[in-house]
Amino acid sequence: MDKRTPLGKFIHNSWTSMNIRCGKYKKHSNKNKNKCYKNIKIVISREDYKKLCYKNQDIILSLKRPSVDRIDSNSHYSINNIQFIELEDNIRKKKVGNKYITNSFGIKRGVRKRGNKFSARIYFNNKEYHLGMFENKEDAYNTFREQYFKFYNKYPF
């Protein structure tokens, strides 16, 4: 029998998840650790985290699926950098944060290099759509942006 309160379950699960993301529990962590958490640490003690959760219990219990979010995604888990939001909003925020104009190779989002040409692709409803092959990455990205707007009614940026 699980005798934890809803707030107790949230504290336990969120603390464990933060530690897994930061690589503390090696057997649960992925071998290829997510790059966003490469240099992220937890600089708050478990007791201070519990106090923070009890202080914000009205917010946590009012959410359908509460989630811990770092306000500044490049900073550590600390008292000043933690907020409690709906899981759906946290996922949506994460997707926005992962949208990039160019990656480290200079290739734009939605564009892949294939030999001497560039292909544009878009994902919608778990399906991948090939938008064509282009001579340069700007043409491929412009096509991707137009199709993104048609599918999502907004531009990637």
C-alpha contacts under 8 A as a table, 3 or more apart, distances in Angstrom:
res1	aa1	res2	aa2	distance
4	R	7	L	7.85
4	R	8	G	5.45
4	R	9	K	5.87
5	T	8	G	4.94
5	T	9	K	6.16
6	P	9	K	5.14
6	P	10	F	6.25
6	P	61	L	7.65
7	L	10	F	5.03
7	L	11	I	6.18
7	L	53	C	7.90
7	L	54	Y	7.94
7	L	57	Q	7.03
7	L	60	I	7.51
7	L	61	L	7.01
8	G	11	I	5.12
8	G	12	H	6.17
9	K	12	H	5.21
9	K	13	N	5.98
10	F	13	N	5.25
10	F	14	S	5.80
10	F	66	P	7.72
11	I	14	S	5.39
11	I	15	W	5.93
11	I	50	K	6.66
11	I	53	C	7.03
12	H	15	W	5.36
12	H	16	T	6.15
13	N	16	T	5.20
13	N	17	S	6.08
14	S	17	S	5.01
14	S	18	M	6.11
14	S	67	S	7.37
14	S	68	V	6.85
15	W	18	M	5.19
15	W	19	N	6.32
15	W	46	R	7.59
16	T	19	N	5.16
16	T	20	I	6.21
17	S	20	I	5.04
17	S	21	R	6.16
18	M	21	R	5.17
18	M	22	C	6.24
18	M	42	I	7.68
19	N	22	C	5.08
19	N	23	G	6.17
19	N	24	K	5.21
19	N	25	Y	6.54
19	N	42	I	7.53
20	I	23	G	5.09
20	I	24	K	5.74
20	I	25	Y	5.39
20	I	26	K	7.49
20	I	28	H	6.35
20	I	29	S	5.61
21	R	24	K	7.76
21	R	29	S	6.93
21	R	33	K	7.99
21	R	34	N	7.89
21	R	37	Y	6.48
22	C	37	Y	6.03
22	C	38	K	7.46
22	C	40	I	6.15
22	C	41	K	5.94
22	C	42	I	7.42
23	G	26	K	5.89
23	G	29	S	5.87
23	G	33	K	7.82
24	K	29	S	7.93
25	Y	28	H	5.67
25	Y	29	S	6.28
26	K	29	S	5.08
26	K	30	N	7.93
29	S	33	K	7.09
30	N	33	K	5.39
30	N	34	N	7.98
33	K	37	Y	7.40
33	K	38	K	6.96
34	N	37	Y	5.76
34	N	38	K	6.63
35	K	38	K	5.02
36	C	39	N	7.84
36	C	40	I	7.80
36	C	73	S	7.94
36	C	74	N	7.76
37	Y	40	I	4.95
40	I	74	N	7.58
40	I	75	S	6.68
40	I	76	H	5.06
40	I	77	Y	7.36
41	K	76	H	5.19
41	K	77	Y	6.27
42	I	45	S	7.82
42	I	76	H	5.98
42	I	77	Y	4.71
42	I	78	S	6.55
43	V	76	H	6.68
43	V	77	Y	5.94
43	V	78	S	5.37
44	I	48	D	6.33
44	I	49	Y	6.49
44	I	77	Y	6.83
44	I	78	S	5.26
44	I	79	I	6.62
45	S	48	D	5.22
45	S	49	Y	6.18
46	R	49	Y	4.96
46	R	50	K	6.16
47	E	50	K	5.05
47	E	51	K	6.28
48	D	51	K	5.03
48	D	52	L	6.17
49	Y	52	L	5.02
49	Y	53	C	6.23
49	Y	79	I	7.49
50	K	53	C	5.07
50	K	54	Y	6.17
51	K	54	Y	5.12
51	K	55	K	6.06
52	L	55	K	5.06
52	L	56	N	6.26
52	L	79	I	7.46
53	C	56	N	5.06
53	C	57	Q	5.68
53	C	60	I	7.63
54	Y	57	Q	4.91
56	N	59	I	5.50
56	N	60	I	6.35
57	Q	60	I	4.93
57	Q	61	L	5.86
58	D	61	L	5.39
58	D	62	S	6.05
59	I	62	S	5.24
59	I	63	L	6.66
59	I	84	F	7.31
60	I	63	L	5.62
60	I	66	P	5.80
60	I	84	F	6.53
60	I	85	I	7.79
61	L	64	K	7.59
61	L	66	P	7.60
63	L	66	P	5.32
63	L	85	I	7.40
63	L	86	E	5.99
64	K	86	E	6.93
65	R	86	E	5.62
65	R	87	L	5.53
65	R	88	E	7.87
66	P	84	F	6.48
66	P	85	I	5.72
66	P	86	E	4.83
66	P	87	L	5.64
67	S	84	F	5.60
67	S	85	I	5.37
67	S	86	E	5.71
67	S	87	L	4.99
67	S	90	N	7.06
68	V	82	I	6.59
68	V	83	Q	5.93
68	V	84	F	4.89
68	V	85	I	6.51
69	D	82	I	5.72
69	D	83	Q	5.30
69	D	84	F	6.14
69	D	85	I	6.86
69	D	90	N	6.68
70	R	73	S	5.43
70	R	75	S	7.56
70	R	76	H	7.72
70	R	77	Y	6.55
70	R	81	N	5.37
70	R	82	I	4.86
70	R	83	Q	6.37
71	I	81	N	5.18
71	I	82	I	6.01
71	I	83	Q	6.53
72	D	75	S	5.51
72	D	81	N	6.41
73	S	76	H	7.83
75	S	81	N	7.42
76	H	81	N	7.26
77	Y	81	N	6.08
77	Y	82	I	6.44
78	S	81	N	5.14
78	S	82	I	6.25
79	I	82	I	5.80
85	I	89	D	6.78
85	I	90	N	6.59
86	E	89	D	5.30
86	E	90	N	6.29
87	L	90	N	4.95
87	L	91	I	6.20
88	E	91	I	5.19
88	E	92	R	6.18
89	D	92	R	4.99
89	D	93	K	5.97
90	N	93	K	5.01
90	N	94	K	6.11
91	I	94	K	5.01
91	I	95	K	6.30
92	R	95	K	5.21
92	R	96	V	6.40
93	K	96	V	5.15
93	K	97	G	6.17
94	K	97	G	4.97
94	K	98	N	6.20
95	K	98	N	5.15
95	K	99	K	6.53
96	V	99	K	5.40
97	G	100	Y	7.85
99	K	109	R	7.19
99	K	156	P	7.23
100	Y	103	N	6.64
100	Y	108	K	7.25
100	Y	109	R	5.99
101	I	108	K	5.22
101	I	109	R	5.75
102	T	105	F	7.43
102	T	106	G	5.13
102	T	107	I	5.18
102	T	108	K	4.29
102	T	109	R	6.32
103	N	106	G	5.36
103	N	107	I	5.67
103	N	108	K	6.50
103	N	109	R	7.62
104	S	107	I	7.56
107	I	111	V	6.46
107	I	112	R	6.92
107	I	113	K	7.61
107	I	137	K	7.11
108	K	111	V	5.54
108	K	112	R	7.94
108	K	137	K	7.15
108	K	141	Y	6.46
109	R	141	Y	7.19
110	G	120	A	5.65
110	G	121	R	5.35
110	G	122	I	6.02
110	G	141	Y	6.68
110	G	144	F	6.11
111	V	118	F	6.46
111	V	119	S	5.62
111	V	120	A	4.60
111	V	121	R	6.38
111	V	137	K	6.95
111	V	140	A	6.32
111	V	141	Y	6.22
111	V	144	F	7.64
112	R	118	F	5.55
112	R	119	S	5.25
112	R	120	A	6.50
112	R	121	R	7.91
113	K	116	N	7.20
113	K	117	K	6.02
113	K	118	F	4.48
113	K	119	S	6.30
114	R	117	K	5.32
114	R	118	F	5.57
114	R	119	S	6.66
115	G	118	F	7.77
116	N	135	E	7.53
117	K	133	M	6.48
117	K	134	F	5.71
117	K	135	E	5.12
117	K	136	N	6.67
118	F	133	M	5.59
118	F	134	F	5.11
118	F	135	E	6.29
118	F	136	N	6.22
118	F	137	K	5.82
118	F	140	A	6.51
119	S	130	H	7.58
119	S	131	L	7.20
119	S	132	G	5.68
119	S	133	M	4.42
119	S	134	F	6.13
119	S	140	A	6.36
120	A	130	H	6.25
120	A	131	L	5.14
120	A	132	G	5.75
120	A	133	M	6.64
120	A	134	F	7.88
120	A	140	A	5.21
120	A	141	Y	6.77
120	A	143	T	7.16
120	A	144	F	5.97
121	R	128	E	6.76
121	R	129	Y	5.56
121	R	130	H	4.63
121	R	131	L	5.42
121	R	132	G	7.65
121	R	144	F	6.74
122	I	128	E	5.74
122	I	129	Y	5.30
122	I	130	H	6.79
122	I	131	L	7.45
122	I	144	F	6.76
122	I	147	Q	7.71
122	I	148	Y	7.23
123	Y	126	N	6.27
123	Y	127	K	5.44
123	Y	128	E	4.47
123	Y	129	Y	6.19
124	F	127	K	5.37
124	F	128	E	6.58
124	F	129	Y	7.75
124	F	151	F	7.27
131	L	143	T	7.28
131	L	144	F	7.27
132	G	140	A	7.67
133	M	140	A	7.26
134	F	137	K	7.05
134	F	139	D	6.43
134	F	140	A	5.72
135	E	139	D	7.56
136	N	139	D	5.85
136	N	140	A	6.73
137	K	140	A	5.03
137	K	141	Y	6.01
138	E	141	Y	5.06
138	E	142	N	6.09
139	D	142	N	5.15
139	D	143	T	6.29
140	A	143	T	5.25
140	A	144	F	6.24
141	Y	144	F	4.89
141	Y	145	R	6.11
142	N	145	R	5.05
142	N	146	E	6.28
143	T	146	E	5.21
143	T	147	Q	6.29
144	F	147	Q	5.27
144	F	148	Y	5.97
145	R	148	Y	4.99
145	R	149	F	6.22
145	R	155	Y	6.32
145	R	156	P	6.75
146	E	149	F	5.23
146	E	150	K	6.43
146	E	155	Y	7.84
147	Q	150	K	4.96
147	Q	151	F	6.22
148	Y	151	F	5.22
148	Y	152	Y	5.86
148	Y	153	N	7.46
148	Y	154	K	7.17
148	Y	155	Y	6.37
148	Y	156	P	6.95
149	F	152	Y	5.30
149	F	153	N	4.68
149	F	154	K	4.82
149	F	155	Y	5.19
149	F	156	P	7.75
150	K	153	N	5.66
150	K	154	K	7.84
152	Y	155	Y	7.71
